[in-house]
């Protein structure tokens, strides 16, 4: 378990310590944006691999059992997470690395971005929550809890950094969107209709979901989700 905790601390530090502190500005100034992104990706990948290996080797100290009801809730959360992941990767979004140029567009907030500025990160957060329900042991709490915290805290800190950098374009974009899902809609700062889902995105997410449910999880993770 100590190895998993150490791997998790390294993983979180490599993300939050580089991306959400003044260290990022200093590194970009010294080595340039492309080199910084390469270093960031390398450290993040190394941390994730270390976490996975440590998680697989950690003892399973049971903390809770969500039962069959928790399992059903987890499946539903993963389905929503799949849609958020698909939409988050296919809808133009100024918060994504390399897509900052879309901030200057009049329609910078499109589709799922009207629900939250960070659909990809909220998708990861829901995925982590679903796996917390299904893995009620200490190793699961550390591993999936860290991934969920990183996704949500990291996206929040990204907003803070963007706000500090200023700029009329970001202020305009932020005014019509929200970090917390649905907040901008509830406050009527933007509108959302069925067309914003994009008819093919829910279908693609559903297809990925069932492929992963019936076959992919067992092949990739080694834990079949559906008995054959």
C-alpha positions as MATLAB code, in Angstrom:
seq = 'XXXXXXXXXXXXXXXXXXXXXXXXXXXXXXXXXXXXXXXXXXXXXXXXXXXXXXXXXXXXXXXXXXXXXXXXXXXXXXXXXXXXXXXXXXXXXXXXXXXXXXXXXXXXXXXXXXXXXXXXXXXXXXXXXXXXXXXXXXXXXXXXXXXXXXXXXXXXXXXXXXXXXXXXXXXXXXXXXXXXXXXXXXXXXXXXXXXXXXXXXXXXXXXXXXXXXXXXXXXXXXXXXXXX';
ca = [
       0.000    0.000    0.000;
       2.896    2.359    0.708;
       4.040    1.962   -2.889;
       0.574    2.923   -4.154;
       0.468    5.988   -1.905;
       3.915    7.061   -3.125;
       2.908    6.534   -6.766;
      -0.281    8.520   -6.215;
       1.566   11.426   -4.631;
       4.008   11.483   -7.548;
       1.145   11.320  -10.055;
      -0.765   14.177   -8.437;
       2.379   16.271   -7.981;
       3.416   15.784  -11.603;
       0.035   17.165  -12.687;
      -0.919   19.783  -10.129;
       2.652   20.772   -9.303;
       3.513   21.484  -12.925;
       0.243   22.655  -14.411;
      -1.333   24.606  -11.562;
       1.594   26.527  -10.050;
       3.984   29.299  -11.171;
       6.468   26.505  -11.947;
       4.680   26.003  -15.258;
       5.315   29.591  -16.334;
       8.977   29.307  -15.407;
       9.464   26.056  -17.271;
       7.674   27.296  -20.383;
       9.861   30.395  -20.324;
      13.032   28.296  -20.079;
      12.349   25.361  -22.411;
       9.361   26.515  -24.511;
       5.771   25.283  -24.743;
       6.399   22.156  -26.918;
       9.196   20.888  -24.663;
       7.122   21.602  -21.568;
       4.175   19.623  -22.922;
       6.515   16.742  -23.770;
       7.973   16.752  -20.247;
       4.536   17.029  -18.689;
       3.214   14.104  -20.753;
       6.239   11.950  -19.942;
       5.939   12.526  -16.192;
       2.180   11.983  -16.286;
       2.553    8.695  -18.176;
       5.299    7.493  -15.842;
       3.171    8.343  -12.819;
       0.113    6.580  -14.232;
       2.052    3.418  -15.069;
       3.558    3.392  -11.578;
       0.092    3.837  -10.063;
      -1.398    0.986  -12.099;
       1.403   -1.413  -11.183;
       1.214   -0.418   -7.510;
      -2.589   -0.743   -7.514;
      -2.459   -4.251   -8.960;
       0.046   -5.294   -6.282;
      -1.715   -3.625   -3.325;
      -3.652   -5.564   -0.691;
      -7.436   -5.359   -0.926;
      -8.516   -4.044    2.470;
     -12.319   -3.936    2.227;
     -13.974   -0.696    3.370;
     -17.507   -0.999    1.950;
     -19.736   -3.116   -0.284;
     -22.124   -1.164   -2.498;
     -24.010   -4.338   -3.427;
     -26.021   -4.909   -6.600;
     -27.645   -1.475   -6.324;
     -24.259    0.219   -6.315;
     -23.226   -1.882   -9.301;
     -26.233   -0.682  -11.309;
     -25.548    2.940  -10.371;
     -21.929    2.461  -11.414;
     -22.964    1.155  -14.845;
     -25.217    4.193  -15.318;
     -22.466    6.605  -14.270;
     -20.039    5.015  -16.718;
     -22.575    5.379  -19.531;
     -22.888    9.115  -18.811;
     -19.098    9.310  -18.519;
     -18.686    7.734  -21.961;
     -20.901   10.398  -23.503;
     -18.991   13.178  -21.749;
     -15.694   11.707  -22.947;
     -16.889   11.427  -26.549;
     -18.438   14.904  -26.532;
     -15.469   16.384  -24.699;
     -13.073   15.098  -27.338;
     -15.171   16.001  -30.391;
     -16.654   19.417  -29.525;
     -14.330   22.429  -29.973;
     -13.331   23.596  -26.499;
     -10.911   26.424  -25.599;
      -9.990   24.665  -22.328;
      -8.302   21.777  -24.165;
      -4.565   21.931  -24.832;
      -3.908   23.070  -28.381;
      -7.453   24.402  -28.874;
      -6.961   27.801  -27.295;
      -7.516   29.459  -30.673;
     -11.213   28.569  -30.569;
     -11.604   31.080  -27.734;
     -11.729   33.937  -30.235;
     -14.729   32.488  -32.050;
     -18.151   34.010  -31.529;
     -19.500   30.503  -30.859;
     -16.682   29.397  -28.536;
     -19.232   27.608  -26.317;
     -20.829   24.853  -28.366;
     -22.710   21.668  -27.542;
     -21.730   20.026  -24.275;
     -19.482   22.983  -23.406;
     -22.693   24.862  -22.617;
     -23.287   22.332  -19.837;
     -19.745   22.506  -18.452;
     -16.454   23.960  -19.651;
     -14.785   20.654  -18.798;
     -16.891   17.720  -20.084;
     -13.808   15.534  -20.490;
     -12.719   16.045  -16.881;
     -16.224   15.539  -15.499;
     -16.431   12.342  -17.543;
     -13.247   11.096  -15.884;
     -14.636   12.175  -12.514;
     -17.846   10.181  -13.017;
     -15.827    7.199  -14.259;
     -13.720    7.369  -11.086;
     -16.831    7.622   -8.885;
     -18.356    4.583  -10.602;
     -15.207    2.578   -9.937;
     -15.166    3.707   -6.314;
     -18.637    2.202   -5.932;
     -17.495   -1.079   -7.439;
     -14.125   -1.264   -5.690;
     -14.828   -0.690   -2.029;
     -11.339   -1.304   -0.755;
      -8.507    0.947    0.393;
      -6.478    0.508   -2.796;
      -9.525    1.509   -4.865;
     -10.137    4.547   -2.680;
      -6.560    5.738   -3.192;
      -6.347    4.947   -6.918;
      -9.760    5.982   -8.208;
     -10.157    8.717   -5.629;
      -6.923   10.324   -6.803;
      -7.991   10.185  -10.453;
     -11.351   11.756   -9.629;
      -9.826   14.482   -7.480;
      -7.235   15.245  -10.138;
      -9.845   15.555  -12.881;
     -12.129   17.906  -10.961;
      -9.564   19.870   -8.971;
      -7.279   20.126  -11.992;
     -10.052   21.545  -14.177;
     -11.022   24.026  -11.462;
      -7.412   25.202  -11.087;
      -7.163   25.510  -14.871;
     -10.095   27.926  -14.748;
      -8.343   29.893  -12.003;
      -5.166   30.121  -14.092;
      -7.109   31.201  -17.176;
      -8.965   33.854  -15.187;
      -5.716   35.255  -13.772;
      -4.218   35.453  -17.241;
      -7.161   37.666  -18.077;
      -8.311   38.506  -21.518;
     -11.655   39.680  -22.806;
     -12.167   36.505  -24.823;
     -11.849   34.244  -21.775;
     -14.059   36.520  -19.656;
     -16.742   36.392  -22.346;
     -16.451   32.606  -22.662;
     -16.528   32.083  -18.878;
     -19.561   34.350  -18.496;
     -21.630   32.091  -20.757;
     -20.401   28.766  -19.363;
     -19.661   27.167  -15.999;
     -17.223   24.781  -14.346;
     -20.042   23.094  -12.413;
     -22.338   21.207  -14.807;
     -25.656   22.914  -15.580;
     -24.918   26.008  -13.471;
     -24.787   28.354  -16.489;
     -28.024   26.822  -17.766;
     -29.791   27.192  -14.417;
     -28.696   30.815  -14.247;
     -29.892   31.294  -17.847;
     -26.504   32.481  -19.040;
     -26.795   30.131  -22.008;
     -29.274   27.782  -23.669;
     -29.129   24.097  -24.558;
     -31.289   22.089  -26.950;
     -31.421   18.557  -28.312;
     -29.336   19.617  -31.302;
     -26.477   20.443  -28.943;
     -26.086   16.748  -28.109;
     -25.135   16.011  -31.714;
     -27.128   12.982  -32.874;
     -24.065   10.848  -33.576;
     -22.245   11.500  -30.314;
     -24.734    9.661  -28.044;
     -24.784    6.781  -30.546;
     -20.990    6.616  -30.648;
     -20.790    6.756  -26.857;
     -23.408    3.996  -26.570;
     -21.504    1.826  -29.040;
     -18.228    2.276  -27.157;
     -20.015    1.604  -23.885;
     -21.473   -1.735  -24.943;
     -18.260   -2.860  -26.647;
     -16.331   -2.092  -23.476;
     -19.030   -3.601  -21.263;
     -19.307   -6.877  -23.166;
     -15.714   -7.360  -24.256;
     -13.275   -4.486  -23.830;
     -13.098   -4.370  -20.029;
     -12.286   -8.056  -19.782;
      -9.702   -7.861  -22.568;
      -7.997   -4.685  -21.401;
      -8.353   -4.877  -17.609;
      -8.700   -8.634  -17.198;
     -11.977   -8.328  -15.275;
     -15.082   -9.310  -17.332;
     -18.126   -7.223  -16.454;
     -20.724   -9.546  -17.978;
     -20.740  -13.278  -17.318;
     -20.745  -15.405  -20.444;
];
